[in-house]
Amino acid sequence: MTRLVVVGNGMAGARLVSEVRARDKHVTVTVFGAETWQPYNRVLLSNVVAGTMTPDQVRLLDPAWYADHSVTALPGVEVTSIDRETQAVITAGGRREPYDVLVLATGSQAVVPRVPGAAGAVAFRTLDDCRTILEAAATARRAVVVGGGLLGIEAARGLAGRGLPVTLLHLAGHLMNRQLDAEAGLVLGETLAGLGVEIRTGVVVEEILDDGVRLAGGETVEADLVVFACGVRPVTGLARDAGLEVVRGIVVDDEMRTDDPSIFAIGECAEHDGTVYGLVAPAWEQAAVVADIVTGTDKTSRYRGSRMVTRLKARSVELAAMGETHLTEDDAEVVRFSHRAAGTYRKLVIRDGRLVGAILLGATAAVGNLTQLFDRGGPLPGDRAGLLFPGLSGSAVAESPVRMPDAAKVCQCNNVTKGQIRACWESGARDVEAVAAATRATTGCGGCRDAVEGIVGWLCEQEGVSA
């Protein structure tokens, strides 16, 4: 009987365990987690900060699931070394756990800038961080968030939603500079300013003080709560100490296997074909591949990389960015629409008749369809305006569940199509919660919830009409 040990009980590790159990009930499974919490959806932590969700609502698996599925889960037990010769992992307390297959799902850790006083700030990465932030926010008068990427914006929006004055500091010239062009970053900043977040870009933090943050040049931004959201780096120390190949992440092949054939790595700690993915959908795709191989369900299963779609999950801010968003008219065909007063910016980047990048900021019905076109890489219809504005005459893009093909992917995180949702509905699921339980749609970033609700609502309406 195969002994599977998983190190890391976050979103990647927990998904792997559930994928393995869905395929094989006889593999012996032991999972270690450095955090004391049961696995939770890290993507939704900004909702915990905002107060729209509780820690229990972001939990992925509870203790009863492990008991019911004969999985040994050890939260709060850190693995400190790997004995590759005897094939065992060793914990901080001295426990030795033998394995036939070892999967590293150690994730990432927050980057903390090396500036004086940094110990007086709190990072935004874990559920414990959320608790620390909320405790401080209860008595704070002003807050500063350092870092204008996804996490920083979500943290700032969450704190502002609680009525706390917030200043967001960002080193680059515009927000989310890795995913957005300058104009989109400007529109996003104006949208956030309207929601109570003061934006300062192009600034350098030099010191964290008791009463705020000192910038290069001597200016002090007042705050009694400082939150770092300056990115993450893969946790690779365990693999490196064991002699596995590590570059930026733990190097793996298309099977997600390291240079030790008994050890795999998935999620944010893994580096596949030179890329470390920081999103949930790739981690879950990787988990499915490893589960196929470990259980023997599909020995030919391979991970070929993921097409990156980034969704900002901040209340009252709708944003999706995908692919090569920084290309200009010199490199590709660019279709752009901007309406700053309405907080709207839309950009398509097209090369050889195919969508290679897009930015969609502000409420738009085009997100789902453009994501499908980007994901498939197929040829685009000639009506470019119709791509950005579904419903215009001649548009080939489906703007409602009626016109959406069954093959259309609705949930990117879990690879769920409209056809699967329809089949689930026909089997008796009559609301979003039932569809989520059966297909996992909406349980990743949550960005597809409106689309799933629309499909379920339309199907229910059709049932009423036919009846």
Solvent accessible surface area in square Angstrom, and as a share of the most:
residue,aa,sasa,rsa
1,M,172,0.77
2,T,47,0.27
3,R,99,0.36
4,L,2,0.01
5,V,2,0.01
6,V,0,0.00
7,V,10,0.06
8,G,11,0.11
9,N,15,0.08
10,G,21,0.20
11,M,23,0.10
12,A,13,0.10
13,G,0,0.00
14,A,3,0.02
15,R,25,0.09
16,L,0,0.00
17,V,0,0.00
18,S,15,0.09
19,E,18,0.08
20,V,0,0.00
21,R,14,0.05
22,A,79,0.61
23,R,74,0.27
24,D,34,0.18
25,K,154,0.65
26,H,135,0.60
27,V,8,0.05
28,T,61,0.36
29,V,2,0.01
30,T,7,0.04
31,V,0,0.00
32,F,2,0.01
33,G,3,0.03
34,A,74,0.58
35,E,52,0.23
36,T,103,0.60
37,W,60,0.21
38,Q,37,0.16
39,P,3,0.02
40,Y,11,0.04
41,N,3,0.01
42,R,54,0.20
43,V,30,0.17
44,L,26,0.13
45,L,4,0.02
46,S,5,0.03
47,N,38,0.19
48,V,6,0.03
49,V,0,0.00
50,A,16,0.12
51,G,47,0.45
52,T,72,0.42
53,M,46,0.21
54,T,72,0.42
55,P,36,0.23
56,D,100,0.52
57,Q,110,0.49
58,V,2,0.01
59,R,107,0.39
60,L,56,0.28
61,L,26,0.13
62,D,52,0.27
63,P,75,0.47
64,A,59,0.45
65,W,48,0.17
66,Y,8,0.03
67,A,79,0.62
68,D,114,0.59
69,H,67,0.30
70,S,87,0.56
71,V,10,0.06
72,T,62,0.36
73,A,26,0.20
74,L,34,0.17
75,P,44,0.28
76,G,37,0.35
77,V,46,0.26
78,E,94,0.42
79,V,13,0.07
80,T,64,0.37
81,S,44,0.28
82,I,18,0.09
83,D,40,0.21
84,R,86,0.32
85,E,165,0.74
86,T,83,0.48
87,Q,57,0.25
88,A,5,0.04
89,V,0,0.00
90,I,34,0.17
91,T,5,0.03
92,A,73,0.57
93,G,79,0.76
94,G,49,0.47
95,R,104,0.38
96,R,123,0.45
97,E,28,0.12
98,P,56,0.35
99,Y,0,0.00
100,D,51,0.26
101,V,24,0.14
102,L,0,0.00
103,V,0,0.00
104,L,0,0.00
105,A,7,0.06
106,T,36,0.21
107,G,20,0.19
108,S,16,0.11
109,Q,90,0.40
110,A,25,0.19
111,V,36,0.21
112,V,72,0.41
113,P,34,0.21
114,R,245,0.89
115,V,29,0.17
116,P,82,0.52
117,G,39,0.38
118,A,18,0.14
119,A,108,0.84
120,G,67,0.64
121,A,20,0.15
122,V,22,0.13
123,A,21,0.17
124,F,3,0.01
125,R,24,0.09
126,T,31,0.18
127,L,3,0.01
128,D,71,0.37
129,D,26,0.14
130,C,1,0.00
131,R,122,0.45
132,T,67,0.39
133,I,1,0.01
134,L,43,0.21
135,E,128,0.57
136,A,36,0.28
137,A,17,0.13
138,A,86,0.66
139,T,119,0.69
140,A,17,0.13
141,R,174,0.64
142,R,74,0.27
143,A,0,0.00
144,V,0,0.00
145,V,0,0.00
146,V,13,0.08
147,G,9,0.09
148,G,0,0.00
149,G,25,0.24
150,L,36,0.18
151,L,51,0.26
152,G,0,0.00
153,I,0,0.00
154,E,8,0.04
155,A,1,0.01
156,A,0,0.00
157,R,18,0.07
158,G,2,0.02
159,L,0,0.00
160,A,14,0.11
161,G,33,0.32
162,R,113,0.41
163,G,66,0.63
164,L,16,0.08
165,P,58,0.37
166,V,3,0.02
167,T,1,0.00
168,L,0,0.00
169,L,2,0.01
170,H,22,0.10
171,L,125,0.62
172,A,27,0.21
173,G,62,0.60
174,H,35,0.16
175,L,1,0.01
176,M,2,0.01
177,N,52,0.27
178,R,206,0.75
179,Q,48,0.22
180,L,0,0.00
181,D,20,0.10
182,A,66,0.51
183,E,63,0.28
184,A,0,0.00
185,G,3,0.03
186,L,83,0.41
187,V,0,0.00
188,L,0,0.00
189,G,9,0.08
190,E,64,0.29
191,T,33,0.19
192,L,0,0.00
193,A,57,0.44
194,G,68,0.66
195,L,52,0.26
196,G,46,0.44
197,V,1,0.01
198,E,83,0.37
199,I,40,0.20
200,R,64,0.23
201,T,50,0.29
202,G,51,0.49
203,V,21,0.12
204,V,72,0.41
205,V,23,0.13
206,E,69,0.31
207,E,44,0.20
208,I,13,0.06
209,L,56,0.28
210,D,148,0.77
211,D,88,0.46
212,G,0,0.00
213,V,0,0.00
214,R,74,0.27
215,L,5,0.03
216,A,50,0.39
217,G,89,0.86
218,G,45,0.44
219,E,86,0.39
220,T,56,0.32
221,V,14,0.08
222,E,113,0.51
223,A,7,0.05
224,D,60,0.31
225,L,9,0.05
226,V,9,0.05
227,V,0,0.00
228,F,3,0.01
229,A,8,0.06
230,C,44,0.26
231,G,37,0.36
232,V,42,0.24
233,R,115,0.42
234,P,13,0.08
235,V,47,0.27
236,T,15,0.08
237,G,39,0.37
238,L,22,0.11
239,A,0,0.00
240,R,130,0.48
241,D,122,0.63
242,A,18,0.14
243,G,52,0.50
244,L,8,0.04
245,E,86,0.39
246,V,22,0.13
247,V,98,0.56
248,R,131,0.48
249,G,0,0.00
250,I,1,0.01
251,V,39,0.22
252,V,10,0.06
253,D,70,0.36
254,D,48,0.25
255,E,32,0.15
256,M,0,0.00
257,R,57,0.21
258,T,10,0.06
259,D,85,0.44
260,D,16,0.08
261,P,89,0.56
262,S,25,0.16
263,I,0,0.00
264,F,3,0.01
265,A,0,0.00
266,I,1,0.00
267,G,2,0.02
268,E,34,0.15
269,C,0,0.00
270,A,1,0.01
271,E,15,0.07
272,H,9,0.04
273,D,130,0.67
274,G,64,0.62
275,T,53,0.31
276,V,22,0.13
277,Y,18,0.07
278,G,45,0.43
279,L,42,0.21
280,V,16,0.09
281,A,18,0.14
282,P,3,0.02
283,A,9,0.07
284,W,10,0.04
285,E,65,0.29
286,Q,2,0.01
287,A,0,0.00
288,A,28,0.21
289,V,13,0.08
290,V,0,0.00
291,A,0,0.00
292,D,21,0.11
293,I,6,0.03
294,V,21,0.12
295,T,26,0.15
296,G,36,0.35
297,T,84,0.49
298,D,56,0.29
299,K,125,0.53
300,T,108,0.63
301,S,14,0.09
302,R,86,0.31
303,Y,6,0.02
304,R,178,0.65
305,G,28,0.27
306,S,21,0.13
307,R,112,0.41
308,M,67,0.30
309,V,25,0.14
310,T,10,0.06
311,R,65,0.24
312,L,9,0.05
313,K,41,0.18
314,A,10,0.08
315,R,110,0.40
316,S,79,0.51
317,V,8,0.04
318,E,101,0.45
319,L,7,0.03
320,A,1,0.01
321,A,3,0.02
322,M,3,0.01
323,G,39,0.38
324,E,76,0.34
325,T,4,0.02
326,H,90,0.40
327,L,32,0.16
328,T,66,0.38
329,E,106,0.47
330,D,138,0.72
331,D,80,0.41
332,A,16,0.13
333,E,75,0.34
334,V,22,0.12
335,V,33,0.19
336,R,100,0.37
337,F,76,0.32
338,S,44,0.28
339,H,89,0.40
340,R,120,0.44
341,A,100,0.78
342,A,64,0.50
343,G,14,0.13
344,T,17,0.10
345,Y,0,0.00
346,R,25,0.09
347,K,5,0.02
348,L,0,0.00
349,V,0,0.00
350,I,2,0.01
351,R,90,0.33
352,D,125,0.65
353,G,29,0.28
354,R,103,0.38
355,L,1,0.00
356,V,26,0.15
357,G,0,0.00
358,A,0,0.00
359,I,0,0.00
360,L,1,0.01
361,L,1,0.01
362,G,13,0.13
363,A,74,0.58
364,T,22,0.13
365,A,70,0.54
366,A,0,0.00
367,V,21,0.12
368,G,35,0.34
369,N,12,0.06
370,L,0,0.00
371,T,5,0.03
372,Q,11,0.05
373,L,32,0.16
374,F,7,0.03
375,D,43,0.22
376,R,126,0.46
377,G,20,0.20
378,G,22,0.21
379,P,99,0.62
380,L,20,0.10
381,P,37,0.23
382,G,71,0.68
383,D,47,0.24
384,R,57,0.21
385,A,52,0.40
386,G,0,0.00
387,L,0,0.00
388,L,3,0.02
389,F,63,0.26
390,P,28,0.17
391,G,48,0.46
392,L,88,0.44
393,S,116,0.75
394,G,66,0.64
395,S,10,0.07
396,A,68,0.53
397,V,8,0.04
398,A,11,0.08
399,E,73,0.33
400,S,36,0.23
401,P,28,0.18
402,V,93,0.53
403,R,118,0.43
404,M,25,0.11
405,P,67,0.42
406,D,64,0.33
407,A,74,0.57
408,A,0,0.00
409,K,40,0.17
410,V,16,0.09
411,C,3,0.02
412,Q,42,0.19
413,C,13,0.08
414,N,19,0.10
415,N,87,0.44
416,V,4,0.02
417,T,33,0.19
418,K,3,0.01
419,G,19,0.19
420,Q,89,0.40
421,I,0,0.00
422,R,68,0.25
423,A,53,0.41
424,C,14,0.08
425,W,27,0.10
426,E,111,0.50
427,S,100,0.65
428,G,49,0.47
429,A,11,0.09
430,R,100,0.36
431,D,71,0.37
432,V,11,0.06
433,E,104,0.47
434,A,37,0.29
435,V,0,0.00
436,A,16,0.13
437,A,92,0.71
438,A,72,0.56
439,T,27,0.16
440,R,78,0.28
441,A,0,0.00
442,T,18,0.11
443,T,49,0.29
444,G,1,0.01
445,C,22,0.13
446,G,27,0.26
447,G,28,0.27
448,C,14,0.09
449,R,96,0.35
450,D,115,0.59
451,A,42,0.33
452,V,0,0.00
453,E,75,0.34
454,G,32,0.31
455,I,1,0.00
456,V,8,0.05
457,G,31,0.30
458,W,39,0.14
459,L,7,0.04
460,C,45,0.27
461,E,112,0.50
462,Q,78,0.35
463,E,75,0.34
464,G,53,0.51
465,V,123,0.71
466,S,97,0.63
467,A,115,0.90
